[in-house]
Amino acid sequence: MAGASDKARFYLEQSVPELQDLERKKIFSKEEVSSIAKKRSDFEHVLNARGSKPADYARYAEYEMNLETLRRKRVKRMSIKSKSYAGSRRIFFVLDRGTRKFQGDLGLWMQYMEFARKEKSHKKLRRIISTVLSLHPTKPELWIYAAHYAMEDQADMRVARAYMQRGLRFCKRSKALWLGYAKLEMIYVAKIAARQQIMGLDHPQESKVEESSLDESHADKIALPDITAEDVNPKLANDESVDQTALQKLTSSPALTGAIPITVFDTAMKEFDNDAALAEKLFDMFSEFEQSPPALNILRHVQHMLQTHCPETLSCAVCLFRLPLIAVEPASEEFPVALGQSLDRLKQSSKEHPQISTELAERAVRTLLPFVQYQDLDDNIYRVLNVSIRQNLKTMAHGSGLDERVIAAIQRLEEEGRVKDASALTSYALKCWPSDARLQERKIAGSPVS
């Protein structure tokens, strides 16, 4: 214990000048400084004694983070010049000691990386990422974190892809990593598309057409020709063609056509022998980017793969049913046609594969519930959705009394945070089985939407 006390005293002595400076500048009072010193002493004795745990280092770092936040707020309020690096340096020191001692604790490593990212210590964070990846190359979440950091903070997609591809060498059988890689590419595509839209490059420029007729309101005025920069400097006339060519090349590049996400999907399917469940997860993820230009093309590719290799699976039927409704607004003119197509596909799949009809009915209800709650929905469409949801509810319950599947479906919606959908489903279930006590209790407790 003497050794542990000596170490604790040594580390505490190093913080004395910092505490004296805080007291001298009246950022903290004398009592507060004494409390800080005592708290640090307690932490240091725990850390340097036998039996210390990763949670001890995490709590110590959390305490120092809160203390540094308080110090910065007081410095800003009091307009005092104070060393800003001392607190961060101490936090880094605590986390560095913790990760050196407990190299296998991923929670501590994640706390270390998150703090470095928050402090914008990019050089240090890159070293931390390199170290933790060399220690834990088979942890998919670390490769995903490193790739997202490279893309979001460093704006370097090349490095982000390199992280993902290196990670797949070590974690080839990790579905989470394949999903993460595909999502990374979709985020990149969405960012490029959004940037094009902001810059007005999402549509080709139209050439100006000269009007031969004059407006009557301007008949008494002399029409003067428009003078442009090209008239002053004819060399600029060629710039537009160059820009349009570059724009066409950008639009047809693999990054914007969806070729890269499709390649990731195809490679994942080869690795997992056309796993239908994984394909559906990728379909769900791609559908989150429904407004992205290549999204529908990618979703159709996924659906084609499922119909070719897994036509009898539930995943194929679900994706086939959902595809027409993706990226279609309920108030648009295209929605009735899309809804009719989806319901026809649902009916056909249930007829051809009766063994999946019960599960397919639940998935259909989950998909249709958000549409029926749309405010400006047409009355005829609303009636069609109502009938379809009730029919599928009865299919879930095999047409007789209330089945446990319905209650389980409501509970799953609540667990996923879809409270309005759970309430709406409870109301629909009550219309089918009005005397059921469990549904009545849920209606009273949750106040579901009628």
Secondary structure, 3 states (H helix, E strand, C coil): CHHHHHHHHHHHHHCHHHHHHHHHCCCCCHHHHHHHHHHHHHHHHHHHCCCCCHHHHHHHHHHHHHHHHHHHHHHHHHCCCCCCHHHHHHHHHHHHHHHHHCCCCHHHHHHHHHHHHHCCCHHHHHHHHHHHHHHCCCCHHHHHHHHHHHHHCCCCHHHHHHHHHHHHHHCCCCHHHHHHHHHHHHHHHHHHHHHHHHCCCCCCCCCCCCCCCCCHHHCCCCCCCCCCHHHHCHHHHHHHHHHHHHHHHHHCCHHHHCHHHHHHHHHHHHHCCCCHHHHHHHHHHHHCCCCCCCHHHHHHHHHHHHHHHCCCCHHHHHHHHHHHHCCCCCCCCCHHHHHHHHHHHHHHHHHHCHHHHHHHHHHHHHHHHHHHCCCCCCHHHHHHHHHHHHHHHHHHCCCCCCCHHHHHHHHHHHHCCCHHHHHHHHHHHHHHCCCCHHHHHHHHHHCCCC
